[in-house]
């Protein structure tokens, strides 16, 4: 089973793009962290990191496995040379993930005040 989408040249190009992207992301992330650490008081930086970490966890929780579905079906559609199928999987996944994140954000917003009050942190 041979496909022009998964040849040696494509693999090399994809790997180089991946490595360049990772290096660029690392550089930007470290620079941003150093700017924040140097410019913010420790308590504010701690609060920022707590919110960032919470946001990252909520994104993972409310993704409900959709990235795995895309990883499963996009290569299958590409091998079959079904551009409309690839587009359909991508758009359906985007819509489902947006809806899941929206519902998750609404749930967090509705639960925030009662949870803060229960923890004794509400005003």
N, C-alpha and C positions, 0 to 999 in steps of 0.2 A: 504494500500500500504506500504509494508515493504521492506527496502533495507539494506543490510549489510554496505552500505556506510554512512548511517545516523542513526546509533544506539546511545544509551546512552553512551556507552564506547567511541565511536568515538568522540562524542560531548565533553565529559570530556577531552579527550586527546587533541583535537583541541583547546579547550578553554585554557588549561594549556600552550600549545605551543604558542598561541596568547599572553597570558599575559607575559610569559617569553620573547618573542620576543619584545613586547612593552617596557618592563622594560629595556632590553638590549639596544634597540634603543634609549631610553631616556637617559640612562647613557652615551652611546657613543656620542650622540648629544650634551649633556650638557658639557661633557669633551672637545669635539672638539671646542665648542663655547668659553669656558673659555681659552683654549690654544690660539685661535685666538685673543680674546679680549686682552689678556695679552701680546701677542707678536707683534701685529700690531699697527701702529699709527692709530689714530681715523679716519683720512681721508681715509686711505687705507682700513680699516675695513668697513667703510661706502660704499666705492666703491664695495668691495667684496660682501656685503649684497645686494646692488642694483643689481648686476649681478646675484646673486643667486636667488633673488626674481623674476627677469625677466625670468630667465631660468625655474623656477617652474611654472610661469604663462603660458609660451609658451608650456610647456609640457602638461598642462591641456587643453589649447586651441587646440593644434594639436592632442590630443588623440581622438577627434571627436566621443566620445561616445563608443569607442570600449570596454573599461572595463565593461560597462553596458551590452553589448552583451554577453561577456564571463560569467558574473554573471547570465545571463538569460539562456544560453544554456548548460553550463557545468553540472549543477545539473541535468538537464533533461536527458542528455546523460548518466550520471552516474547511475541514477535510472534505465534507460533502459539497464544498463550493456553493454554499447557500448564503449569499450575502444578506438576503432578506431575513433569513433565520437568525443570523448573527445579530443583525440590527434589532430584531424582535426580542431576542433574549436580553440584549443589553438594555433596551428601552423598558421592557417589562420589569427587569431587575431594578433599574433606576427608579421607576414609579413605585414599586413595592418597597424599596428601601426608604425612599422619601416619605411614603405614607407611614411606615413603621417608626421612623425617627420622629415624625410629626406627632404621632400618637404617644410615643414615649416621652417627648418633651411636654405634651399636654398633661400626661400622668404625673410627671415630676413637678410641673407647675401647680397642679391641684393638690399634690401631697406635701408640698414644701412647708406651708404654714402649719398644718397639723403636726407634722414631724418635728419642726423646730419647737413648737409649743410643748410637745411631749418630751423633748430633750432638755427643756428649760432654757432654750436659746432665743425664743420668740420675744417680741417687744410688746 
